[in-house]
């Protein structure tokens, strides 16, 4: 599982474990990890919503050349995330077969499992951080010297209190809420979690009917965090996690909102629907013991007009869209509409 370690399901309600490695990579290097181009490698899975936050942020901020990317296989084995997509099953930069090797180099017998996103120090091969909640905030605020020209401000000072409040509600009820519903082992636990998912989505709907983005008139970290759940919703959370009161495509406002983001450079070009479906349906054997991956839903609608520009808003503020996806990071055709 991504963000925050292993997930379990049983008689107790689902609880996401906290990130164990919370060192920060900062401009002043106060944790011993200074921002430096080429020093670190981001390990992510396109299947994981928590890792996908980092993929979107990295693209929007233009950090591809400064922070290299390792993409893990969406199908884990008992050693967790593995580099079987690479030649010889090894990450070509870190030289390892499993992300756990970087964790073990940092701390033998570490608690909390092996999760993505993770940032690894290339010279030592040691894990630096798996703090999925802080990682993208630091990319936006600590890595500014390495941002591309025209990079957006994803965490503007004047709006941080509002962004934090929105993100806290979205995390509790939506980002993590779908997992609490999906991994519930008791009816009332599931019903409470599922109800809270849709209650929060219904509260967000009028807000997004009035304004193009969650906070202010530009894309912020809050939009990134809601997007990575909404883009997976109909494909996996509706069926696999039983969050099926309605589909996102049945909510005119949310469907247009997430489509708008998907069609914005830096968002949809990081999404791999094939990886997403194969990960959830084939890894969570406690929920889907047959490991059968459904054929639907048809992804073609993601490219339909959304008309959200009629609400105004400036996606990148005073900045500009990111450039083309690096050729070696393009999502395979099978994962795109």
N, C-alpha and C positions, 0 to 999 in steps of 0.2 A: 504494500500500500504506500501511497505517497504521503506527503506532508505530515510530519509529527509522529512517525513511527508506525508500529504495527497496529492493526485493528483486529478486534476479536468479537465473536458473537457467541452468546451462550445465555444463561439465565439472567446475567446482569445486563443493564442497559449499555449500549455502545458508548465508550469513552475514548476520545482521541488522546493518545499520550503526548506529552509536551516534548518539544525538541530538546534533545540532550546537549547538543553542541551549539551554543548560542554566541560564540565569538563573532565579532563584527569586523568587516573589512571597511575601514574608514579612511578619510582623507589624511588624518593625522596619525593613523596607525596605532591608536591608543590601546587596542587589544593585541598588538603585536602583528597585525596584518594590514599593512598600508595598501591603499589602492595603487595598482601598478598594471600597466598594459601588458598582457601576455603572461602574467604570473599565475593566474587562476583559471580553473576550468569548471564550467557549470555542467553538472550532470542532471539530466532531466529525462522524463518520459512524456511523449506527446499524449499518452493515455491519461495521465494524472492531472487533475484540476489544480492542485497545489503547485506542481511544477510548471504548469502552463502559465500561471501568473508570471513566472520569471521569464518564460519564453516571449511573452507579449511585451513585458517591460524592456527586455534586452533589445528587441526589434524597434520599439518606439523610440528608445533613447539612442539607438545607433551604436550599441556596444559590441556588435558582432566581432570586430577586429580586436577589441581590447580584452574580451572575455570569451574564450573559445567554448565550444559546445560539444558535449558527448550525449548522444541519444541512446537511451537504454531500450532493450527489447520490451514490448508491452506485456509479454508473457513471462512471469517470474517463475523460478523454481524454489526449492526450499532454502536456497541461499539468497533469495530476493533478487534485486535488480542485476541484470547481467548484460554483457556487451556482445551478444551473439549476432547483432546486426553488422558488426565490423568484421573485416577479414581476420580469419583465424580466431574469431571470438574474443579478441582483445581490443581494448580502447587504444587507438594508435598513438595517443599522447601520453597517457598514464601507464600504458603497458599492462593493464590488469584485466582479468576476466570478469570480476564481480566488484560492484561498488563496495561491498563489505570489506574488501582488502584495504581501501582507503580509510574506512572507519577503524579497522584493526590497527593500522599504522598510527592512528591518532590515539586510540585507547583500546587495549585488549579487554575483552569482556564487557564492553560498553552496554548500558541498558537501552531499551526503547526501540530496538530493531533498526533496520536499514531503510531510510526513506529518501525520497526525492521531493523537492530539489535539494541538491547538495553542491557545495562549492569546495573544490579540492585545490590545495596548493601544489602546483606542478613540480617545483624543484624537489620537494620532500615526498610527494605522493600522499600527504596526510589530509584528511578531512579538515576543513576550516569551520564550516557551519552547515547545519540542516534546519536552521530557524526560518521556516517558510513564512512566518508572519512578519519578520523584520527584514528578510533578505531583499524583497523588492523595494521596500521603503529606502533602504540604503543605496540600491542602484539608482534611485531617483534623486537622492540628496547628498550622498557621499562620493559618488562617482562622477560628479558634474564636470570635472576637468577632462574627462574622457568622452563626454557626450558628443554626439554629432552636432554640427551646425544646424540650428532649427529644431533641436529636440524640444518636446513639450515639457512643461512643468507638471509632473504627475501628482505632486504633493505640495501644492502652493501653501505658503505660510498662512495667508489670510483665511484659508478654508479648512485648515487641518482639524480643528475641533469638530466641524460638521462632518468632514470626511471620516474621522475616527468613529463618530457616533453611528453613522450610516453603516460603516464596515462592521462594527460590532454587532449590530442587529442582523445584518446579512450573514455574517459568519455563524452566529448562534442558530438562527432559524433556517437558513437556506444552505450555505456552503457545507456546514457540518450536519444540518438537519436532515438532509437526504440520506446521509450515512446512518444517523440514528434510527431513521425509519427502515432503511434497507437491512440493517444488521439486528433489528429488534427480534427477540425470541419470545416475546409475550405480546398478546393482542393489544393490551392497553398502552404499552410502551410504544408500539408501532403507531397506534391511532393518535396518540398525543404528538409524536414527532411529525407525522404526516400532516396533521391539522395545522401545526405551527409553520410548516413549510408553506402551505397555501395561504395561510393568514398573512404571512409576511409578504408573499408575492402580491396578494390583493391590496395590501397597504402601499406597496411600491407602485402599483399601477396608476393611480391618479397622479402621483408625483411625476411619473414619466410621461403621462399624457400632457402635462403642462410644459415640461422642459425636456430637452433632447438628452441631457446627461444627468447623472444622479446628483452631482453637486456643482454649482456654477454652470458656466456655459461652455466648458471644455472637458475633454476626457481627463479623468483623474484615476488614481489608484482604486477608488471605489468602483468605477465601471469595470476595470480589469477583473476585480474579484467577483463581481456578480456575473460577468460574461462567462467565466470559465465553468460556472455551474449551469447557467442557462443553455450554453451551447451543447452540453451533454444531456440535457434534461429529457427530451423526447427519445433520444437514442438509447439511454440506459436507465436513467432514474425513474422514468414513468413505468416501465415494465419490470426491470430487474430489481429495483428498490421499492416497487409498489407505491410510488408517489403518483397515483393515477386518478386523482380527482378531476384533473383536466390536463391537456397538453399545452405546452407553450404556444404551439401553433394555433390554439383555440383562444388565446388571449391576444386580441388585436394589438394592444399597446406593447406588451412585452415581446411579442413576435417581431414587430417592426423594430423595436429597440435593439434586440440582439442581432437581427439581420443587418441593421445599420452598422453596428460594431464589426460584425463578421466581414462586411464589405470594406471596412476601413483598413488600409495597409497597416500591418503589424498585428492584426487580430486573426482574421480567417486564414492568413497564410502560415500560421503556426498550428492550425488545427488538422488533425488526422483522424477522421471518423472511423477508419478501419482499425487503427490502433486502439481507439477508445472502446469500440464494441468488443474487440477480441480480448482486451484486458479484463473488462468487467465480467463478461460472460464465461471466460475460460479460467480465470484465476479464482474467482469467488465460488469454489465448488460447493461450499456449504449452502449457498443460495441456489446455484444452478449446477447440480451434480452431473447433468448430461454434457455440460460444456458446449452445448449447441449455441451458435451465434445467430441471432435473427437476421433476416435479409433486410428488413426495413429499419427505420423509415427512409423513404426516398429523400436524398439530400438536395435534390434539384432546387427546392424552394428557397434555399439560402441565398440564391443570387437574384431573387425577384426584387423589384423596386420596393423601397420602404417608405419613401416620402418624408422621412424624419427631418430632412433639411428645411422643411416648411416651419419647423419650430425655432429656426435660427440656430445659434450655437456655432462655435468655431472648434472643430475637432482638435486641432493642435495649437489653439490659442494664437500667439504671434509667431509660432513656428511653422514647420512644413512637414509633409508626410515623410516617412522613412523611405529609403531607396529600395531597389529590388532585393528580393531574398537572395542571399549568396547561393550559388549554384549547388553547392554540396549540402545545403540545408533545406532544399525544396521538398515539400511533402509529395509523396508518390501519388500518382494519378488515382489509384484505388481508394485513397483516403480523402479525396476532394469531390465536391459536387460536379 
